[in-house]
Amino acid sequence: RISSSSFRWIASASRFCAFWIKNTTRNVTTVVPVLMSSCQLAEYSKVIIEKLNATGLVTDTNSDYREGKPEIQIIPDRAKASARGVSINAIAQTVNATVGGVVVGQYSTGGHRYDVRVRLQEQERDRAEQIKRLYVRNNRGELIALSDVVQLTERPSLSQINRYNRERSIKIWANVKTGQSQEKALQAAQDVGREVLPSGYHIQFVGGSQSFKESFGDLLFALILGLIVSYMVLASQFNSFIHPVTVLMALPSSMAGAFLTLLLFHQSLNIYSGIGLILLMGIVKKNSILLVDFTNQVRDRGVAVRPALLEACPVRLRPILMTSFATIAAALPLALAFGPGAETRVPMALAVIGGVLVSTLLTLFVVPCVYELFARFERGRADQMVRQKEIAHVTKGAV
């Protein structure tokens, strides 16, 4: 196939190459802008596929690049054309008129109007040797052989041109291998793109991979925001800046338990296990709240810190164990689930079970110790009690 506008493609703006790694349940997508011809674009995509397969993280790698019929690209040699007084516009007009054809008039018949197009016959323009026999006029009116001012190259064309964000792209997709992490596949795709593509290009994740990264960013933001809001609410409830810190000491142990459980059961840290971590923030704090609140009530009777803890811990042990085991029992059916959709429920349930179990065991030892350490920084309980009595007296008198 001969294209009369091929030389304009070579002089066009930047081309974009995209490769898309896709999983049945998870997508990895990378878009790479590349200034190159279509053949170079395809060559880079083949190298990227080979290197991705070599990582051992993906399988069934393929691309949407399909070669079409071969085409002859006519590329002007500007130096030779300038030496012979031939303009680029004259070359374009000659090739366009002889190969593509030009409309020289119209004729009407049967109530319809048709264009009259003049060009060479098909047998005179279907091979490269015939194109070289054409002549073009220079600025002095002389006929110059087209073969003296252009280069003809035969290359495979694209059966279709794919674009991403209105720019040229090639998409590559693959399945993530069983037992491999999507995060590792994403990182490998990014590393391969940086290694294969020259400097000045950038990699941008789109599609499922973009949603994957954005979702984890949103989860992290939700965790931090929940931590801040929890501290503010606890500070207002306990009327103290110290006790909320004591209550929140249960969170590190719950996170450690969740991660350990996911590791033991060969589950990855994904969106669903991240939701389980957010649930843990609200579940595990109740053990610390029960313990700290009852300890404060005992201290309000004038009992010292350590005796108050020795009295509060045995009393609150039973409700703490009851609520924790009830939570674990409620999450067990989800952790043992089978069938369609189980992969979405199991990580979340395991994170909750592991976090609650470890947090419950460590809360009974860590929170009392932290409470006693932080008690020395607390404002005097006697002063607080006197002030509360004065406020209650004033409120009662006003009523």
FENKAWO-V52897 format. One record per pair of residues at least 12 apart in sequence whose C-alpha atoms are under 10 Angstrom apart, sorted by the first residue. I is the first residue (numbers start at 0). GAP is how many residues later the second one is. D is the distance in whole Angstrom. If there is no record, write none. Layout:
[[I/GAP/D] [I/GAP/D]]
This chain:
[[0/67/10] [0/68/7] [0/69/6] [0/70/4] [0/71/6] [0/72/9] [0/124/10] [0/125/7] [0/126/9] [0/127/10] [0/153/9] [0/154/10] [0/155/9] [0/156/9] [1/67/10] [1/68/8] [1/69/5] [1/70/5] [1/71/7] [1/72/9] [1/97/8] [1/98/9] [1/123/8] [1/124/7] [1/125/8] [1/126/8] [1/129/9] [1/152/9] [2/68/7] [2/69/6] [2/70/6] [2/71/8] [2/92/9] [2/93/9] [2/96/8] [2/97/8] [2/154/10] [3/67/10] [3/68/9] [3/69/8] [3/70/7] [3/71/10] [3/87/10] [3/88/7] [3/89/9] [3/90/9] [3/91/6] [3/92/6] [3/93/9] [3/94/9] [3/95/7] [3/96/7] [3/97/10] [4/68/8] [4/69/8] [4/70/9] [4/87/8] [4/90/8] [4/91/8] [4/95/9] [5/65/9] [5/66/8] [5/67/5] [5/68/6] [5/69/7] [5/70/10] [5/86/10] [5/146/10] [5/147/10] [6/66/6] [6/67/5] [6/68/5] [6/69/7] [6/81/10] [6/85/9] [6/143/9] [6/144/10] [6/145/10] [7/65/10] [7/66/9] [7/67/8] [7/68/10] [7/84/9] [8/28/8] [8/29/9] [8/64/9] [8/66/9] [9/26/9] [9/27/7] [9/28/9] [9/63/9] [9/64/10] [9/65/8] [10/26/10] [10/64/9] [11/23/10] [11/24/10] [11/25/10] [12/22/8] [12/23/9] [12/154/10] [13/19/8] [13/20/7] [13/21/5] [13/22/7] [13/23/9] [13/153/8] [13/154/8] [14/17/10] [14/18/6] [14/19/5] [14/20/5] [14/21/6] [14/22/7] [14/23/8] [14/26/8] [14/148/9] [14/152/6] [14/153/5] [14/154/7] [15/15/8] [15/16/6] [15/17/4] [15/18/5] [15/19/7] [15/20/8] [15/21/10] [15/22/10] [15/25/8] [15/146/10] [15/147/8] [15/148/8] [15/149/10] [15/150/9] [15/151/6] [15/152/4] [15/153/5] [15/154/8] [15/185/10] [16/13/9] [16/14/7] [16/15/5] [16/16/5] [16/17/6] [16/18/9] [16/19/9] [16/21/9] [16/23/10] [16/24/6] [16/25/9] [16/27/8] [16/28/8] [16/145/9] [16/146/9] [16/147/9] [16/150/8] [16/151/6] [16/152/4] [16/153/5] [16/154/7] [16/155/10] [16/180/10] [16/186/10] [17/12/6] [17/13/4] [17/14/5] [17/15/7] [17/16/9] [17/23/9] [17/27/8] [17/45/10] [17/144/9] [17/145/9] [17/146/8] [17/149/10] [17/150/8] [17/151/5] [17/152/5] [17/153/5] [17/154/7] [17/175/10] [17/185/9] [17/186/9] [17/187/10] [17/188/10] [18/12/6] [18/13/7] [18/26/7] [18/29/8] [18/30/9] [18/43/10] [18/44/8] [18/45/9] [18/150/8] [18/151/6] [18/152/4] [18/153/4] [18/154/7] [18/155/10] [18/170/9] [18/174/9] [18/184/10] [18/186/10] [19/41/10] [19/42/9] [19/43/8] [19/44/10] [19/150/8] [19/151/5] [19/152/4] [19/153/5] [19/154/8] [19/169/9] [19/185/9] [19/186/9] [19/187/9] [19/188/9] [19/189/9] [20/28/10] [20/31/10] [20/37/8] [20/38/10] [20/39/10] [20/40/8] [20/41/9] [20/42/9] [20/150/8] [20/151/6] [20/152/4] [20/153/5] [20/154/7] [20/155/8] [20/164/9] [20/165/9] [20/168/8] [20/186/10] [20/187/9] [20/188/9] [21/36/9] [21/38/10] [21/39/9] [21/40/10] [21/149/10] [21/150/8] [21/151/5] [21/152/5] [21/153/6] [21/154/8] [21/185/9] [21/186/8] [21/187/9] [22/35/9] [22/36/10] [22/37/10] [22/150/8] [22/151/6] [22/152/5] [22/153/6] [22/154/9] [22/159/9] [22/185/9] [23/150/9] [23/151/7] [23/152/9] [24/150/9] [24/151/9] [24/183/9] [25/149/9] [25/150/8] [25/156/7] [25/182/7] [25/183/8] [25/185/10] [25/186/8] [26/146/9] [26/147/9] [26/148/9] [26/149/9] [26/155/8] [26/158/10] [26/159/9] [26/179/9] [26/180/7] [26/181/4] [26/182/5] [26/183/9] [26/184/9] [26/185/8] [27/144/10] [27/145/8] [27/146/9] [27/147/9] [27/148/9] [27/154/8] [27/155/9] [27/157/7] [27/158/6] [27/159/10] [27/161/8] [27/177/8] [27/178/8] [27/179/7] [27/180/6] [27/181/4] [27/182/8] [27/183/9] [27/184/8] [28/142/8] [28/143/8] [28/144/8] [28/157/8] [28/160/9] [28/161/10] [28/174/10] [28/175/8] [28/176/5] [28/177/5] [28/178/6] [28/179/7] [28/180/5] [28/181/7] [28/182/10] [29/141/8] [29/142/9] [29/143/10] [29/156/8] [29/159/7] [29/160/7] [29/163/8] [29/172/10] [29/173/6] [29/174/6] [29/175/4] [29/176/6] [29/177/9] [29/178/10] [29/179/8] [29/180/9] [30/133/8] [30/138/8] [30/139/9] [30/140/8] [30/141/10] [30/159/10] [30/162/9] [30/171/8] [30/172/6] [30/173/5] [30/174/6] [30/175/7] [30/176/10] [31/136/10] [31/137/8] [31/138/9] [31/139/10] [31/158/10] [31/161/8] [31/162/9] [31/165/8] [31/169/7] [31/170/6] [31/171/5] [31/172/7] [31/173/9] [32/131/10] [32/134/8] [32/135/8] [32/136/8] [32/164/9] [32/167/9] [32/168/6] [32/169/6] [32/170/8] [32/171/9] [33/134/9] [33/135/9] [33/163/8] [33/164/9] [33/166/9] [33/167/6] [33/168/9] [34/133/10] [34/163/10] [34/165/10] [34/166/9] [37/117/9] [37/118/9] [37/119/8] [37/120/8] [37/123/10] [37/130/9] [37/131/10] [37/132/10] [38/28/10] [38/116/8] [38/117/8] [38/118/8] [38/119/9] [40/24/10] [40/127/9] [40/128/8] [40/129/8] [41/21/10] [41/23/7] [41/24/9] [41/25/9] [41/116/10] [41/127/10] [41/128/8] [43/126/10] [43/149/9] [43/152/7] [43/153/7] [44/17/10] [44/18/8] [44/20/9] [44/124/10] [44/125/7] [44/126/8] [44/127/8] [44/148/10] [44/151/9] [44/152/10] [45/16/9] [45/17/9] [45/19/10] [45/126/9] [46/145/9] [46/146/10] [46/149/7] [46/150/10] [47/124/9] [47/141/8] [47/144/7] [47/145/7] [47/147/9] [47/148/7] [47/149/9] [48/12/7] [48/13/7] [48/14/8] [48/123/7] [48/124/9] [48/125/9] [48/140/10] [48/143/9] [49/142/10] [50/137/9] [50/138/9] [50/140/10] [50/141/7] [50/142/9] [50/144/10] [50/145/9] [51/122/9] [51/133/9] [51/136/7] [51/137/7] [51/139/10] [51/140/7] [51/141/10] [52/121/9] [54/129/10] [54/130/9] [54/133/7] [54/134/9] [54/137/9] [55/120/9] [55/121/8] [55/124/9] [55/129/9] [55/132/10] [56/117/10] [56/118/9] [56/119/6] [56/120/6] [56/121/9] [56/122/9] [56/123/6] [56/124/8] [56/125/9] [56/127/8] [56/128/6] [56/129/10] [56/131/8] [56/132/10] [57/115/9] [57/116/6] [57/117/5] [57/118/4] [57/119/5] [57/120/9] [57/122/8] [57/123/10] [57/124/9] [57/126/10] [57/127/7] [57/130/10] [57/131/10] [58/114/9] [58/115/6] [58/116/5] [58/117/6] [58/118/6] [58/119/9] [59/113/8] [59/114/5] [59/115/6] [59/116/9] [59/117/9] [60/111/7] [60/112/6] [60/113/4] [60/114/7] [60/115/9] [61/109/8] [61/110/6] [61/111/6] [61/112/6] [61/113/10] [62/107/7] [62/108/5] [62/109/4] [62/110/6] [62/111/9] [63/96/9] [63/97/10] [63/98/8] [63/105/10] [63/106/6] [63/107/6] [63/108/7] [63/109/8] [64/93/8] [64/94/8] [64/95/8] [64/96/9] [64/97/9] [64/104/9] [64/105/6] [64/106/7] [64/107/8] [65/90/10] [65/91/9] [65/92/6] [65/93/6] [65/94/8] [65/95/9] [65/104/10] [66/88/10] [66/89/6] [66/90/6] [66/91/5] [66/92/6] [66/93/9] [67/87/10] [67/88/6] [67/89/5] [67/90/5] [67/91/4] [67/92/8] [68/86/9] [68/87/6] [68/88/6] [68/89/8] [68/90/7] [69/84/7] [69/85/5] [69/86/4] [69/87/5] [69/88/9] [70/57/10] [70/82/8] [70/83/6] [70/84/6] [70/85/6] [70/86/6] [70/87/9] [71/54/10] [71/55/9] [71/56/7] [71/59/10] [71/79/10] [71/80/6] [71/81/6] [71/82/4] [71/83/6] [71/84/9] [71/85/9] [72/55/10] [72/77/10] [72/78/8] [72/79/6] [72/80/5] [72/81/6] [72/82/7] [72/83/10] [72/84/10] [73/17/10] [73/18/9] [73/21/9] [73/54/10] [73/57/9] [73/58/10] [73/72/10] [73/73/10] [73/76/6] [73/77/6] [73/78/5] [73/79/7] [73/80/9] [74/16/10] [74/74/9] [74/75/5] [74/76/5] [74/77/6] [74/78/8] [75/12/7] [75/15/8] [75/16/9] [75/70/9] [75/71/10] [75/72/10] [75/73/6] [75/74/4] [75/75/6] [75/76/9] [76/70/10] [76/71/8] [76/72/5] [76/73/5] [76/74/7] [77/71/7] [77/72/8] [78/70/8] [79/68/7] [79/69/5] [79/70/8] [80/57/9] [80/63/9] [80/65/9] [80/67/8] [80/68/5] [80/69/8] [81/56/9] [81/67/9] [82/66/9] [83/53/10] [83/54/7] [83/55/9] [83/56/9] [83/58/9] [83/60/8] [83/64/9] [83/65/8] [84/52/9] [84/53/5] [84/54/5] [84/55/7] [84/56/10] [84/57/9] [84/59/9] [85/50/8] [85/51/7] [85/52/4] [85/53/6] [85/54/9] [85/55/10] [85/56/9] [85/57/10] [85/58/8] [85/60/10] [85/63/8] [86/49/9] [86/50/9] [86/51/7] [86/52/8] [86/62/10] [87/61/9] [87/62/10] [89/46/7] [89/47/7] [89/48/8] [89/49/9] [90/44/9] [90/45/6] [90/46/9] [90/47/9] [90/55/8] [90/58/9] [90/59/9] [91/44/10] [92/43/9] [93/40/8] [93/41/8] [93/42/6] [93/43/9] [93/52/9] [94/24/10] [94/36/8] [94/39/8] [94/40/9] [94/41/9] [94/51/9] [95/23/9] [96/20/9] [96/21/7] [96/22/6] [96/23/8] [97/20/8] [97/21/5] [97/22/5] [97/23/9] [97/26/9] [97/27/8] [97/33/9] [97/36/8] [98/19/9] [98/20/6] [98/21/6] [98/22/9] [98/23/9] [98/25/9] [98/26/6] [98/27/9] [98/32/9] [99/17/9] [99/18/9] [99/19/7] [99/20/9] [99/25/10] [100/15/10] [100/16/6] [100/17/5] [100/18/4] [100/19/8] [101/13/9] [101/14/8] [101/15/5] [101/16/6] [101/17/7] [102/12/6] [102/13/5] [102/14/4] [102/15/6] [102/16/9] [103/12/6] [103/13/6] [103/14/7] [104/12/7] [104/13/9] [127/24/7] [127/25/9] [127/26/8] [128/18/9] [128/23/9] [130/14/10] [130/15/8] [130/16/8] [130/21/9] [131/13/7] [131/14/6] [131/15/5] [131/16/8] [131/17/10] [131/18/9] [131/19/9] [131/20/8] [132/12/7] [132/13/7] [132/14/7] [133/12/6] [133/13/8] [134/12/8] [134/13/9] [135/13/9] [163/42/10] [178/87/8] [178/88/9] [178/89/9] [179/88/9] [180/86/10] [180/87/7] [180/88/9] [180/89/9] [181/27/9] [181/30/9] [181/86/9] [181/87/10] [181/88/9] [182/26/9] [182/29/9] [182/30/9] [182/85/10] [182/86/9] [182/87/9] [184/24/10] [185/19/9] [185/23/7] [185/24/10] [185/26/10] [185/27/10] [188/14/9] [188/16/10] [189/12/10] [189/13/7] [189/14/9] [189/15/9] [190/12/10] [211/58/9] [211/59/8] [214/55/9] [214/56/7] [214/59/10] [215/53/10] [215/54/8] [215/55/7] [215/58/8] [218/52/8] [218/55/7] [218/56/8] [218/58/9] [218/59/8] [219/54/9] [219/58/9] [221/53/10] [221/56/8] [222/51/9] [222/52/10] [222/54/8] [222/55/6] [222/56/10] [222/58/8] [223/54/10] [225/52/8] [225/55/8] [225/56/9] [226/21/8] [226/24/9] [226/51/10] [226/54/8] [226/55/10] [229/14/8] [229/17/10] [229/18/8] [229/51/9] [229/52/9] [229/55/9] [230/12/9] [230/13/6] [230/14/7] [230/16/9] [230/17/8] [231/12/8] [233/13/8] [233/14/9] [233/55/9] [236/56/10] [237/51/10] [237/54/9] [237/55/8] [237/58/9] [238/145/10] [239/138/8] [239/139/9] [240/136/10] [240/137/9] [241/129/9] [241/132/7] [241/133/8] [241/135/8] [241/136/7] [241/137/10] [242/45/10] [242/46/9] [242/49/7] [242/50/9] [242/53/10] [242/127/10] [242/128/8] [242/131/8] [242/132/9] [242/135/9] [243/41/10] [243/44/9] [243/45/9] [243/48/9] [244/122/10] [244/125/9] [244/126/9] [244/129/9] [245/39/10] [245/42/8] [245/43/9] [245/46/8] [245/120/9] [245/121/6] [245/122/9] [245/123/9] [245/124/6] [245/125/6] [245/126/10] [245/127/10] [245/128/8] [245/129/10] [246/37/9] [246/38/6] [246/39/8] [246/40/8] [246/41/5] [246/42/6] [246/43/9] [246/44/9] [246/45/7] [246/46/10] [246/116/9] [246/120/7] [246/123/9] [246/124/9] [247/33/9] [247/36/9] [247/37/7] [247/38/10] [247/40/8] [247/41/9] [247/119/9] [248/35/10] [248/36/9] [248/39/8] [248/110/9] [248/113/10] [248/114/8] [248/117/8] [248/118/7] [248/121/8] [248/122/10] [249/30/10] [249/31/9] [249/34/6] [249/35/6] [249/36/9] [249/37/8] [249/38/7] [249/39/10] [249/105/10] [249/106/10] [249/108/9] [249/109/6] [249/110/8] [249/112/8] [249/113/6] [249/114/10] [249/116/8] [249/117/7] [250/26/10] [250/29/8] [250/30/7] [250/31/9] [250/32/10] [250/33/7] [250/34/7] [250/37/10] [250/104/9] [250/105/10] [250/108/7] [250/112/9] [251/29/10] [251/103/9] [251/107/8] [252/31/9] [252/101/10] [252/102/7] [252/103/9] [252/104/10] [252/105/6] [252/106/5] [252/107/9] [252/108/9] [252/109/7] [252/110/8] [252/113/9] [253/23/8] [253/26/7] [253/27/8] [253/29/10] [253/30/7] [253/31/10] [253/97/9] [253/98/9] [253/99/9] [253/100/7] [253/101/4] [253/102/6] [253/103/8] [253/104/6] [253/105/5] [253/106/8] [253/107/10] [253/108/9] [253/109/9] [254/22/7] [254/23/10] [254/25/8] [254/26/9] [254/96/8] [254/97/9] [254/99/9] [254/100/6] [254/101/9] [254/103/9] [254/104/8] [255/95/10] [255/98/8] [255/99/7] [255/102/8] [255/103/9] [256/93/10] [256/94/8] [256/95/9] [256/96/8] [256/97/5] [256/98/4] [256/99/8] [256/100/7] [256/101/5] [256/102/7] [257/15/9] [257/16/10] [257/18/9] [257/19/7] [257/22/9] [257/89/10] [257/90/9] [257/91/10] [257/92/7] [257/93/4] [257/94/7] [257/95/7] [257/96/5] [257/97/4] [257/98/8] [257/99/9] [257/100/8] [257/101/9] [258/14/9] [258/18/9] [258/91/9] [258/92/7] [258/95/8] [258/96/8] [259/90/10] [259/91/9] [259/94/7] [259/95/9] [259/98/10] [260/86/9] [260/89/6] [260/90/7] [260/91/9] [260/92/8] [260/93/5] [260/94/8] [260/97/10] [261/84/10] [261/85/7] [261/86/9] [261/87/10] [261/88/7] [261/89/6] [261/92/8] [263/86/10] [264/81/10] [264/82/9] [264/85/8] [265/81/10] [266/76/9] [266/79/8] [266/80/6] [266/81/10] [266/83/9] [266/84/10] [267/79/7] [268/78/8] [268/79/10] [268/82/9] [269/74/9] [269/77/8] [269/78/9] [270/73/9] [270/76/9] [270/77/9] [271/71/9] [271/72/6] [271/73/7] [271/74/8] [271/75/6] [271/76/5] [271/77/9] [271/79/9] [272/71/8] [272/72/9] [272/73/8] [272/74/5] [272/75/4] [272/76/8] [272/77/8] [272/78/6] [272/79/9] [273/73/9] [273/74/7] [273/77/8] [274/72/9] [274/73/6] [274/74/10] [274/76/9] [274/77/9] [275/69/10] [275/70/10] [275/71/8] [275/72/4] [275/73/7] [275/74/8] [275/75/6] [275/76/6] [275/77/9] [275/79/9] [276/71/8] [276/72/10] [276/74/6] [276/75/7] [276/78/8] [277/70/10] [277/73/10] [277/74/9] [278/69/9] [278/72/9] [278/73/7] [278/76/10] [279/71/8] [279/72/6] [279/73/9] [279/74/10] [279/75/7] [279/76/7] [279/79/10] [280/71/10] [280/74/10] [280/75/10] [282/40/9] [282/41/9] [282/44/8] [282/69/9] [282/72/9] [282/73/7] [282/76/10] [283/36/10] [283/39/10] [283/40/8] [283/43/10] [283/68/9] [283/71/8] [283/72/6] [283/73/9] [283/74/10] [283/75/7] [283/76/7] [283/79/9] [284/71/10] [284/74/9] [284/75/10] [284/78/9] [285/34/8] [285/37/9] [285/38/9] [286/29/9] [286/30/9] [286/32/9] [286/33/6] [286/34/9] [286/36/8] [286/37/8] [286/69/10] [286/72/9] [286/73/7] [286/76/7] [286/77/9] [286/80/9] [287/28/10] [287/32/9] [287/71/10] [287/72/9] [287/75/7] [287/76/8] [287/78/10] [287/79/7] [287/80/9] [288/31/10] [288/78/10] [289/22/9] [289/23/9] [289/26/7] [289/27/9] [289/29/8] [289/30/7] [290/18/8] [290/21/7] [290/22/7] [290/23/10] [290/24/9] [290/25/6] [290/26/8] [290/28/10] [290/29/8] [290/72/9] [290/73/9] [290/76/8] [290/77/8] [290/80/10] [291/17/9] [291/20/8] [291/21/9] [291/24/10] [291/75/8] [291/76/8] [291/79/8] [292/19/9] [293/14/9] [293/15/9] [293/17/9] [293/18/6] [293/19/9] [293/21/9] [293/22/8] [294/12/9] [294/13/6] [294/14/6] [294/15/9] [294/16/8] [294/17/5] [294/18/8] [294/20/10] [294/21/9] [294/73/9] [294/76/9] [295/12/8] [295/13/9] [295/16/9] [295/85/9] [296/15/9] [297/13/8] [297/14/7] [298/13/10] [298/82/8] [298/83/10] [299/81/7] [299/82/8] [299/84/9] [299/85/7] [300/81/10] [300/84/10] [301/79/8] [301/80/8] [301/83/10] [303/77/10] [304/63/10] [304/66/9] [304/67/7] [304/68/10] [304/70/7] [304/71/9] [305/62/9] [305/63/9] [305/65/9] [305/66/7] [305/69/10] [307/64/10] [308/59/7] [308/60/9] [308/62/9] [308/63/8] [309/58/9] [311/56/10] [312/51/7] [312/52/9] [312/55/8] [313/50/10] [315/48/10] [316/43/10] [316/47/8] [319/40/8] [319/43/10] [319/44/9] [320/36/10] [320/39/7] [320/40/9] [322/33/10] [322/37/10] [323/29/9] [323/32/6] [323/33/7] [323/35/9] [323/36/7] [323/37/10] [324/28/9] [324/31/9] [324/32/8] [324/35/9] [326/25/8] [326/26/8] [326/29/8] [326/30/9] [327/21/9] [327/22/9] [327/24/8] [327/25/5] [327/26/9] [327/27/10] [327/28/7] [327/29/8] [328/24/9] [329/19/9] [329/23/9] [330/14/10] [330/15/9] [330/17/9] [330/18/5] [330/19/8] [330/20/10] [330/21/7] [330/22/7] [331/14/9] [331/17/7] [331/18/8] [331/20/10] [331/21/8] [332/12/10] [332/13/9] [332/16/8] [333/12/6] [333/13/9] [333/14/8] [333/15/6] [333/16/8] [334/12/7] [334/13/8] [334/14/5] [334/15/6] [334/16/9] [334/17/10] [334/18/9] [335/13/9] [335/14/9] [336/12/10]]
